[in-house]
Amino acid sequence: MNWNDAAEDFLTQILQQTPRPVRDHTEAQLRGLAEGLADEEGKRRVGVETVIAAWVRATPEALRADLPRQMERFGLDPDEYRHLLEG
């Protein structure tokens, strides 16, 4: 599946915040999840919104409370993703 440049860039930003020992595993997990979500939605390309959805889904429940702060660091408005964070 193809990824647009912005989606690749956002994935890279997430991975830079991921501890090195689990970075490769996290990348494989996020790529697989994002591509699966895009496929389910009938998309041929992974975009930033799909990467964000995959990131939220892949984040363990115990750590999700920190996602809004991380989103803000990436220049995102957490309120726009409240449906993902609460669901």
N, C-alpha and C positions, 0 to 999 in steps of 0.2 A: 504494500500500500504506500502511496505517496504521502509525503508530509510537506506542508507549506513552510517557508522559511521562518515565519513568525512562530509556528508551532515548535520547530526544531530549536529556535532560540529560547523559547520559554522552557522547554524541557531541559536545556543546558543550564538555565538559571536555577531550576529546581535541583538539578544534580549537583551544582556547585555548593548547595546548602546541605547536601546529604553526606554523612560521614563516609570517608573513603572505603572502609571495609565492606560496606553494603551498597556502594554506588553502582557497581555493575549489575547486581541483582535488582536494584531499584529501577535502573534504566530498562532492563528487560521487562520487568513487571509493568512499568508505565507504558512502554511502547506496545506491549501486547494488549493491555487493557484499552488504551486509546484506539488502537486499530480495530479491536473488537467492537467498541462503542460506535466508531465511524461506520463500520460494516453494518451493524444493527440499524443505523439510521439511514442506510442506503447511500452513504457518501463514498466517494472514490479517493478522498484526500483527507488527511487529519489536519484539523485547524486548532488554533489556540483554545477555543471553547471546549473542544473535545479533550485536549490535554488537561485542562483545568478539571473537568469532570472526572477524568481518570485519576488525577492527583488526589482529589478529595476522596474518591472511592478507595484508593489504595492506602490512604492514611488510616492507621489503626484508630478505632473509636476513642481510645484514651488520649490520643494526641490531637484530635480534631479541634479541640478548644483553642489551640494555638494557630490554626489555619488563618483566621481573619487577620491576625497580626502579620503573618507571613505574606498574605495577599497584599496587604498595604505596602510592605517592603518592596514588592514587585510592581507597585503602581496600580494595583487592582482595587476596585471598590468592593469590599466583602458583601455589602448589601445586595449587589447584583447577583451574588452566588449563594444567597441565604437558602434558596430552595435545595441546593446541593449539600450545604452544610447541615441542614436540618433533616434531610431525607436520608 
